């Protein structure tokens, strides 16, 4: 039996617990959170036997092999590094850290500890992106020349996920003082991974971030609402492709929409996760004649929790690992630098 502790018991932790409990030979044996009421409610809901309100107590008394770090962004590095020093396998929420230097420390520490380490780029769980990666890497579309990607949400405009005005679950995501990197760090991080996974390394970015007025003085109680709300990135890829990546939380009519289009010398791919995570559309060009768009069924792919557990059992680390998390973190840092300096920033190797 593989035993897992969940650290941080906010909204996303419930999804982690639900996914883990679907797996055979795996159980959640401990939950930890600084909010005693929240962690107790979480434990009752998911039938977790042990509850802790401090890391020291968790690691001193908890019975577990691995942790899911589901805390706010600024706690990813210190908590993960603590777990690695204790020799525990770690599945960390995205972004891996709040800066590249911390992400690199985490990747190096994980390798030194010899444990399984993965970062939850959850949209890798869609088989369509796995198939797109295979098609591009096999050369089926020729050299990719243009990338168009978007991640649109609308929770600032509507209450499908609750009213953010009075909910710490959402308010912290709008406040840099509470560890948020805004839309860029919350969903832009997924977009950077989703777009570059099939195509390859991003070499440079030119990024504009925008924060909108959302409350009087852009403040609600202790929360200063200064994190970015919309993101536009022009990305240049190592293979010479040019990309347009966009993300926002104010896209009325889009609950949680992700799209990706890849245009190559010999064909193109379209993905729309609102339509399907297991299908993509593609077309081929032969002798300068383009065939029709056709739908390709991509089957299924193991979830990141399945791959994490398999790694623990086999000792073989699957993707996306902490090195990938650090690579995307470098791109995030470059995006922020680009916005602040008003220029294109090259992402160093």
N, C-alpha and C positions, 0 to 999 in steps of 0.2 A: 504494500500500500504506500503510495507516494502522498506525503502530507504537506499541505500548503498553508502558509499564513498570509492573510491579506492585511496589508498596512495601508490605512486610510480607508474609511468606510462611507464616503460620500456616494453620490449618484452612480458613478462609473463602477464602483466596487460591487454594486449589486449585479451588474452585467458579468463581471469577472466570476463572481460566485456562481451564478447560474450556468455559465459555460463550463466551469470546472466540475460542477456536480453532474454534468452529463457524461463525464468520462469514467470508464471502468478503472477500478484500482486506484482512484484518486479521491482525496477528500480534503475539505477545508477544516483544519483542526484548530486554528487560532485567528483572531481578529484583533487589530490594534488601532487605536485612534485616541487623540488627546481629548476628544469630546466623549465623556463617559456615557451620556445618554444615547448618543448616536451609535456608539459601538455596541452597546447592549441591545438596542433595537435591531441592529444589523445581525447580531448573533442569534437572536430569537427568530428572526425572519428566515435565516438560512441554516438554522440548527447547528451553529458553530459552538463547540463545547467550551472553548477557552477564550476569555476576553482580557485584554490588557490596555492600559492607558499610557504606557511608556515603553520605549524601545528596550531599555535596560531590562525591564521586567519581562518583556516578550522573549528576549534572547536568553535570559537566565532560567526561565521556567517553561517556556513554550516547547511543544513537541512538534517539529516540522522540519522538512527537508529543503523547502524552497519558499520564496516569497513573491507575491505580486505587489509591487510598489505602486499604489493608486493614489498617492498623495498629490497635492498641488505642485506645480512645476519646480518651485524653488527648493523643495524637499527631496527631489529625485536623487540628486548627487549625494548629499550627506547620508540619507537612509540606505541607499544602494551600497555605498562604500562600506557602511557599517555591516550590512548583511554579507558582503563579500569577505570582509575580514573574519567573519564567523564561519566562512566556508559554505554559505547557502547559495543555491541556484537562484537567479533573479530574472523575473519578467517585469520590466519597468514600463510604465506608461510613457507616452510621448509628450513633449519632446524629451530626449534623454536627459538633458540638463538645461541650464539657462545660459550657458556659454560653452564655446568649443573646448576651452582648457579643462573645464570640469568633465565634459564628455570623454575627452581623451584619458583623463585619470580613471574614469569608470571602466573604459575599455581595457586599459592596461591592468587595472586591479583584477578584473574578471579573468583575464588570461593567466595572471599570476596565481589566482586562487584555483584555477583549473575547474571551474564550474560552468554550467550552462548559463548563457546570458542572451536575452532577447529583448527587443524594444517593440512595443505594441503599435506598429503601423497596421492598424486593424483592417484597412481596405485591401491588404494583401490576401485576406480571407476570401475574396471574390475570385473565382476561377478565371474570369475574363481577363484580369490583369496578368495572371500567370500565363495564359495562352498568348496574350499580346507580347509578353516578354520572350516567349519561345519563338514566335513568328519573326519578331524583329531580329533576335540574335541569330536565327537560322539564315537570315538574309532573304526571307520570302518577300519582303517589301522593298528590297534594295536599300540604299542609304537613306536614312530618315533625314528629311530636310526641314520640316516644320512641325511644331508641336503646339497644340491649343488645348488648354486645360482650365477648368473652373470648378470651384467648390462654393456653392451658394447655400446659405442658411437664412432664416428670417426671424430668429427668436427675439431680436430687438424690436420687431414690429408686431408680433402676435404671441399668444400665450399657449401654443400647443404643448410646450414643455414647461409651462408655468410662467408666472409673472416675475421677471427678473428684478423688478424694482424693490422687492422686499425679500429676496431669497439669496442668502450667502452663497449657495451653490452656483449662482450665476453672477452675482455682483463681484466676486473675486476675479472672475475672468475679464472684468472691465477695468481692473485696478493694477497698475504696475507695482504699487507698494505692497500688494498682496501676492506678488509673484507671477502675475500674468504678463505674457508677451503679446496679448491681444489676439486678434484674428490670425495674425502671422504665426504666432506660436501655437495656437489652438487647432486651427484647421489648415492654415498655410503649410504647416509641417507635413500634414498628410498629402497635400497637393504636390509638394516638392518630391516626396518619395514616390507617389503614384505616377507622376509624369516622367521621372528620371529612371525608374526601375526598368522599363522596357528599353529606353533610349541610351542610357549611360550617363556618365559624369557631367555635371553642370560646371562649366569653367568660369562663367562670369554672370553677374546679375545687375540689373538696374531696377531699383524698387522705389515705389511711392506708397507711403502709408498715410491713412487719413483717419482722424478721430472726430466724430460728430458730436454736437451738443445734444445731450440726452436727458439732462436734469438741470435744475437751477444751480449755476456755478459748476456744473458737471461733478456734483458731489451728492452722495446719499449716505448720511451717517458717517461712519469711519471710512467709507469707500470713495476715493477720488477716482473719477471715471476717465482716466487719461490713457488707457490702452487703445491701440488702433482698432478700428472697426472695419475698414476696407483695405485691401491690398491689391496692387497691380505690379507684376514682375515681368520684365523682359529678360529672358534667360538665353545664354549662348551655351551650347553643349560641346563637349570635346570632339564629337564627330562632325562638327560645323553646323548642326541644326540650330534653328532659331525658334524660341518658344515664347508664347504669351500665356502667363499664369495669373488667374484672378480669383480672389476670395473675399467674401463679405458676409455679414450677419444681418443685412437689411434687405435681402432679395425677396421681396414679397412674392408669394406664390411658390417659393422653393423651401420645402421643409428641411431637407438635408440632401442636396443634389450635387452629384459629382459627375463631370463629363471629361472625356479625353479623346482627342483626335490626333492621329499620327499620320503624316503625309510623307511618303517615300518616293524614290525614283521609279519604283515598280509597283506601287500600290498604296493603299491607305487603310486605316483602322478607325472605327468609331466605337466608343464605349459610353453608355449612359446608365449609371447605376439605378436611376429611378425606374428604368425599364427592366433591367435584369443584371444580376451579378454573375450570371452563368452563360451569358451570350454576348457576342460582339458582332458588329457589322464590318465587313471588309470587302474590298474590291481590288482587282489586279489589273495592271497595264501590261500589254504585250504588243510589241511592235507599234507603240504609240496609239494603241486602241485600248480604251478602258472598258473592262467588263462591268456587269451590273453589280450593285451592292447586294451582298448575300449575307444571311445570318448564319453564324457559326456557333453551334452548341459546344461549350467548353467543359462540360462535365462538372465535377466538384473538386475541391481542393481541401486538404486538412486545415482546420482553424489554427491560429497561432498557439492556442492552449494545447491542442493535440500535438503540435510540433515541439512545443516546450517540454511536454511530458515525455514524448518519444526521445528527445535529446537527453533528458535525465536518465532514462532507461538504457540508452545505447552509448552515451558518452560522446555523441556526435552533435556538435552545435549547428542548428539550422539557421536560416535567415528569416527576418532581419536581425542581425546581432548588434552588439554595442559599437563595433566598427562602423556599421551602416548608420547607426544612430548618431555617431560623431560626425560622419560625412554630411548628413543632413543638417546637423547643428552648425557646421561651418558655413553652410549655405544660408541658414537663418541669420547668423551673425553678419554675413556679408550683405544680406538684404537690409538689415538695420543700419549698417554702416553706409550703404548706398543712399538710403533715405536721408540720413543725417548730413552727409557730405554733398548730396545732389549730383552724384556721378556714378558711372559704371564701376563696379568693384570686381576685380579678378579674384577668384577663389584659389588660393595657393594650394599646392599639393601637400 
